[in-house]
Amino acid sequence: MSPYTKLLTSLSLLLGTTITISSNHWLMAWVGLEINTLAIIPMIAKSHHPRAIEATIKYFLVQATASALLLFSSMANAWSSGQWDITQMTHTTPCLLMTMAIAMKLGLVPFHFWFPEVLQGTSLTTALLLSTLMKLPPLTLLLLTSHSLNPTLLTTMAISSAALGGWMGLNQTQTRKILAFSSISHLGWMAAIILYYPKLTLLTFYLYTILTTTVFLTLNTTKTMNLQTMTVAWTKAPVLSTTLMLTLLSLAGLPPLTGFLPKWLILQELTSQELTPTATIMAMLSLLGLFFYLRLAYHSTITLPPNSTTHMKQWHTNNPTNTIIAPLTSSSLLLLPLSPMILASI
């Protein structure tokens, strides 16, 4: 991809995201989502591999369907209420259609099938964008309409996403697919709390973005695509392999790491809303995710010295470490003591 094309697509991504998260009109929000979709497609297809082309077509079809459904729901709401304002979703049927469209864009269960396949067909950098930046505009629309959403539908989607994200990640060997199911699981946690504490959903998304960015950049630096290459990644970057293990445990939500903070606050809020069964189910389902995170952490450190290994240390590597990994790793591991200040800010 030429530098000019990369610059154009990057600016279009930022423009589309900004338009969607700052708009009050459904039509402008739809325009921003369309700009985002058209901007990310060249990034997915840039390798010209058949798998990448397949991922591009799947992504385009799903996003086009979701955008059409979102536009139809907003038009139906405007027809019945005379309002194009995003916060004025007053009728049940348009609201249900809008929830389905946004769930399709986000990859919530049962509209999740495209997400792991698309991530598997792209590079790690594009997969990072799909897992973080591309989730922000639909999540913003969900936040703006949270007072109109159906609690039963959203809670069912949340529990199903947390369950499927944990179960399906158990038997995966490709790191991108594992992180795709991890994303689905975390989206379930965000959907579970969005009706009761929308700001906590945003905090969870921010912390998830920091953790996932750290993992993706580390994997990209060590060129780790599956569990087999992860076991010898220490030969390229021993320190990164150690910090990757800790970041994965943080992503799993183990205390006293940063990833424990959003799960702790979500369980506390659900319990205070007298939704103890939901909180209990979510906490139990997080154990599934913890299992495959532990497996990833085990593979990333299994051959670290002083354990025996048949691989030699590569003193001269062609992969310069990204300088942003260091502050991201620190944020991924050490933000829990700052939780009072973080809570005060939201």
Disulfide bonds with the S-S distance in Angstrom:
none
